[in-house]
Amino acid sequence: MTDDVISSDDIKSGLVAEWMQLIDASLARRSVDISSRLWPACALFVEHAIVSFGSGEDAIIPDAEMRMKFFDSKSFQEFFILILDWYRKKYGKSFDTKDDWVLKGVTIFSGVPFELRVPVLHKKSSSREYLEIKFSESVEDDEFALDWIADPPNWAEFSTEEVETIRLEANWLAGRIRKIKSELLTPERSDKMCEALSGDISMHLETAANHILQGRSYGLAYWESHQACEKVIKFILRQSSVKYNHIHNLVELYNMIPDIKKRKIGSIIMHDLPDGRQAVKARYSGNGEINLAAAYASYKRSIDFVANATKSFEFKHRLAGQSMKIRKPAFIP
């Protein structure tokens, strides 16, 4: 056998590559984000590239049901791997970077900010065929929040007591972040304004974390933390049919929340939250008096306030704290 002999694997890989050029171009024209293209690309490949099963007189033209069964079978695994490899080879890190089910946070130790990448779901394999997932409100017993720190330090250089202090801080933050995301998945949204407000809350907190991590715009981090608190209060007021006009003062807004909902939220020291005037000053005139410590303190207090505020949300179906068992796709190795 000579080196110029082409194997069936090479032919299959080449055919997949040819189809993927067309499929990926189609997804790009639809403005599908790179990191979200894998599954629709697999579905389009099965729909358009698979002409028949078998050959000659035994060939069967697949209908929609047969294609779906093939897509969900062990036989599709080889194609899935080739499509996945094609995307990673073409787009590199940008293909794997965005994940809507991983939340960005920040924690600080030894005066240095570190990025926290918190998975929304707690996942556990209950068997070879099934996966248990949970919309967790905390870090579960079999999880280790320090594993979620991007580019962690050398833990061997820290004492056991220091590592434990850092772990507790990361656990608390990760739990609060998880609760916020899980509670924001399914609250009642009576109108477009409710949708906009609820969609902005996590975004403001992640943006605050980004500013702290970048180390330049602590004033903007303070502003974003204030915005998250303001939006969650306005969301509660909107659900409660309370008009708030153009008020931005957190204490004034909070006092407008119906008492029954305040009791659900629990004891809150409102003056510990980011100050509105200081937030505006920090946004438009630089950091001002907001240094790293002040930005991080306002971020943590806002995270805690938002997490507690979600206790007063109105739901039809609440996912936070709920578990479910799902069948694993047969083709995933």
C-alpha positions in Angstrom: 0.0 0.0 0.0 1.5 3.4 -1.0 1.2 6.7 0.7 -1.0 8.1 -2.0 -3.9 5.7 -1.4 -6.9 7.5 0.0 -8.7 5.8 2.8 -12.5 5.7 3.3 -12.0 7.8 6.4 -10.2 10.5 4.3 -13.1 10.5 1.8 -15.7 10.8 4.6 -13.8 13.6 6.2 -13.5 15.4 2.8 -17.2 15.1 2.1 -18.1 16.4 5.5 -15.7 19.3 5.0 -17.3 20.1 1.6 -20.8 20.1 3.2 -19.7 22.1 6.2 -18.5 24.9 4.0 -22.1 25.3 2.6 -23.8 24.7 5.9 -21.7 27.1 7.9 -22.0 29.8 5.2 -25.8 29.3 5.5 -25.7 29.7 9.3 -23.5 32.8 9.0 -26.0 34.4 6.7 -28.7 33.8 9.4 -26.4 35.6 11.9 -26.0 32.5 14.1 -23.2 33.0 16.6 -20.1 30.8 15.9 -20.4 29.1 19.3 -24.0 28.2 18.7 -23.7 26.6 15.2 -22.8 23.0 16.1 -26.2 21.6 16.7 -28.0 23.3 13.8 -25.1 22.3 11.6 -25.5 18.6 12.6 -29.2 18.8 11.9 -28.7 20.4 8.5 -26.1 17.8 7.6 -28.4 14.9 8.3 -31.3 16.7 6.5 -29.3 17.5 3.3 -26.2 15.3 3.1 -27.7 11.9 3.8 -29.4 10.9 0.5 -30.1 7.3 1.3 -29.3 4.4 3.6 -27.8 1.4 1.9 -26.9 1.2 -1.8 -28.1 -0.2 -5.1 -31.5 -1.9 -5.0 -31.4 -2.0 -1.2 -31.1 1.8 -0.9 -33.8 3.4 1.2 -34.6 7.1 0.8 -35.0 8.3 4.4 -38.1 10.2 5.5 -38.1 12.7 8.4 -38.6 10.0 11.0 -35.6 8.0 9.8 -33.4 11.0 9.7 -34.3 11.9 13.3 -33.6 8.3 14.4 -30.2 8.4 12.6 -29.4 11.8 14.2 -30.1 10.3 17.6 -28.2 7.1 17.0 -24.7 5.8 17.8 -24.1 5.6 14.0 -24.1 9.4 13.8 -21.2 9.6 16.3 -18.5 9.5 13.6 -20.1 12.4 11.7 -20.6 14.4 14.9 -16.9 14.1 15.7 -15.9 15.2 12.2 -18.3 18.2 12.3 -17.0 19.2 15.7 -13.4 18.9 14.6 -14.1 20.9 11.5 -15.5 23.8 13.6 -12.6 23.8 16.0 -10.0 23.7 13.2 -11.6 26.6 11.4 -12.5 28.9 14.3 -10.1 27.9 17.1 -10.8 29.3 20.5 -13.7 31.5 19.4 -15.8 28.4 18.8 -15.6 27.3 22.4 -15.4 30.6 24.3 -19.1 31.6 24.5 -21.4 29.6 26.7 -24.7 31.0 27.8 -24.8 28.3 30.6 -21.6 29.5 32.2 -21.8 32.8 34.1 -18.9 35.2 34.7 -18.2 36.5 38.2 -15.2 37.9 40.0 -13.6 37.1 43.3 -10.6 38.8 45.0 -7.8 37.5 47.1 -4.4 38.9 48.0 -5.6 42.1 46.3 -5.9 40.4 42.9 -9.2 39.9 41.0 -9.8 36.4 39.5 -12.5 35.5 37.1 -15.1 33.0 38.2 -16.8 30.9 35.5 -19.9 29.4 37.2 -21.9 26.7 35.5 -25.6 27.3 35.7 -26.5 23.6 35.9 -25.3 21.0 38.3 -24.8 17.8 36.2 -24.4 14.2 37.4 -24.4 11.0 35.3 -26.9 8.7 36.8 -26.1 5.9 34.3 -24.5 5.5 30.9 -27.7 6.6 29.2 -29.1 9.3 31.5 -27.9 12.6 32.9 -29.3 14.3 36.0 -29.3 18.1 35.9 -30.3 20.6 38.5 -30.9 24.3 38.4 -28.9 24.8 41.5 -29.2 27.7 43.9 -25.8 27.0 45.6 -22.6 25.0 45.1 -23.5 21.4 45.6 -21.6 19.0 47.9 -19.8 17.3 45.0 -18.6 20.6 43.4 -15.5 22.6 44.2 -15.8 26.3 43.4 -12.1 26.8 43.2 -12.2 24.7 40.1 -14.2 27.5 38.5 -11.5 30.1 38.9 -10.0 30.9 35.5 -6.2 30.9 35.5 -5.9 30.2 39.2 -2.8 30.9 41.3 -0.5 28.1 42.6 -2.5 26.9 45.5 0.6 25.2 46.9 1.9 28.6 47.8 -1.1 29.4 50.0 -1.7 28.0 53.5 -4.5 25.6 54.2 -6.3 28.4 56.1 -5.9 30.8 53.2 -7.2 28.3 50.6 -10.3 27.6 52.8 -11.1 31.3 53.2 -10.8 31.8 49.4 -13.0 28.7 48.8 -15.7 29.9 51.2 -15.8 33.3 49.4 -15.9 31.6 45.9 -18.6 29.3 47.1 -20.8 32.1 48.4 -20.4 34.2 45.2 -21.0 31.2 42.9 -24.1 30.2 44.9 -25.6 33.7 44.7 -24.8 34.0 40.9 -26.4 30.6 40.3 -29.6 31.6 42.2 -29.9 34.8 40.3 -29.6 33.1 36.9 -32.0 30.2 37.8 -34.6 32.5 39.2 -34.4 34.8 36.2 -35.2 32.0 33.8 -39.0 31.8 34.4 -40.5 34.7 36.3 -43.8 36.1 35.0 -43.2 38.8 32.4 -46.4 40.6 31.8 -45.1 43.0 29.1 -42.0 44.1 27.0 -40.7 46.3 29.9 -40.7 43.3 32.2 -38.8 41.3 29.6 -36.2 44.1 29.2 -35.7 44.6 32.9 -35.3 40.9 33.8 -32.9 40.5 30.8 -30.7 43.4 32.0 -30.1 42.3 35.6 -27.5 39.5 35.0 -25.9 41.6 32.2 -25.2 44.5 34.6 -23.6 42.2 37.1 -21.4 40.4 34.5 -20.4 43.8 33.2 -19.5 45.0 36.7 -17.3 41.9 37.0 -15.7 42.6 33.7 -14.7 46.2 34.8 -13.2 44.9 38.0 -11.2 42.2 36.1 -9.9 44.7 33.6 -8.6 46.9 36.5 -9.3 50.2 34.9 -12.9 51.2 35.3 -13.8 50.7 38.9 -16.3 53.6 38.7 -18.1 51.8 35.9 -18.2 48.6 38.0 -19.9 50.6 40.8 -22.4 52.1 38.3 -23.3 48.6 36.8 -23.8 47.2 40.3 -26.2 50.0 41.0 -28.0 49.4 37.8 -28.5 45.7 38.6 -30.2 46.7 42.0 -32.3 49.3 40.3 -33.5 47.0 37.6 -34.5 44.1 40.0 -36.5 46.5 42.1 -38.2 48.0 39.1 -39.0 44.4 37.9 -40.7 43.6 41.2 -42.6 46.9 41.0 -43.7 46.1 37.4 -44.9 42.7 38.5 -46.8 44.3 41.3 -48.4 46.9 39.0 -46.7 49.8 40.9 -45.8 52.9 38.8 -42.4 54.3 39.6 -42.0 57.0 36.9 -38.4 58.2 36.6 -37.1 57.4 40.0 -33.5 56.1 40.3 -32.9 56.3 44.1 -32.7 52.7 45.4 -34.1 53.5 48.9 -37.1 55.4 47.4 -37.8 52.6 44.9 -37.5 49.9 47.5 -40.0 51.6 49.8 -42.5 51.4 47.0 -42.4 47.6 47.0 -45.6 46.1 48.6 -45.0 45.0 52.2 -45.9 41.4 51.5 -43.0 41.2 49.0 -40.6 43.0 51.3 -41.2 40.3 53.9 -40.2 37.7 51.3 -37.0 39.5 50.5 -36.0 39.7 54.2 -33.9 42.2 56.1 -32.1 44.6 53.8 -29.7 47.4 54.8 -30.5 49.7 51.8 -27.8 52.2 52.6 -25.1 49.5 52.1 -26.1 49.3 48.4 -24.4 51.5 45.8 -25.4 55.1 46.1 -27.1 56.6 43.1 -25.4 60.0 43.1 -22.0 58.4 43.5 -22.8 55.9 40.8 -23.6 58.7 38.3 -20.5 60.7 39.3 -18.3 57.6 38.9 -19.8 56.9 35.5 -19.4 60.3 34.0 -16.3 61.7 35.7 -14.0 58.7 36.1 -13.5 56.5 39.1 -13.6 59.3 41.7 -13.4 57.7 45.1 -14.1 54.2 43.8 -11.1 52.0 44.1 -10.8 48.2 43.7 -12.0 47.5 47.2 -15.0 49.8 46.9 -16.0 48.4 43.5 -15.7 44.8 44.8 -17.7 45.6 47.9 -20.5 47.2 45.9 -20.5 44.2 43.5 -20.8 41.7 46.4 -23.6 43.6 48.1 -25.5 44.0 44.8 -25.1 40.3 44.1 -26.6 39.5 47.5 -29.4 42.0 47.2 -30.5 40.8 43.8 -30.4 37.1 44.9 -32.6 38.0 47.9 -34.9 40.2 45.8 -35.7 37.2 43.6 -37.5 35.6 46.5 -40.4 38.0 45.8 -40.8 37.1 42.1 -44.1 35.8 40.8 -43.8 32.5 38.8 -46.1 30.1 36.9 -43.3 27.5 36.9 -40.2 28.0 38.9 -37.0 26.1 37.8 -34.6 27.2 40.6 -33.8 24.2 42.8 -35.5 21.8 40.4 -33.9 18.6 39.0 -34.6 16.6 35.9 -33.3 13.4 34.3 -32.6 13.6 30.5 -31.5 10.9 28.1 -28.0 11.5 26.7 -27.7 11.7 22.8 -26.5 8.3 21.6 -23.9 9.8 19.2 -21.9 11.8 21.8 -18.8 9.8 22.7 
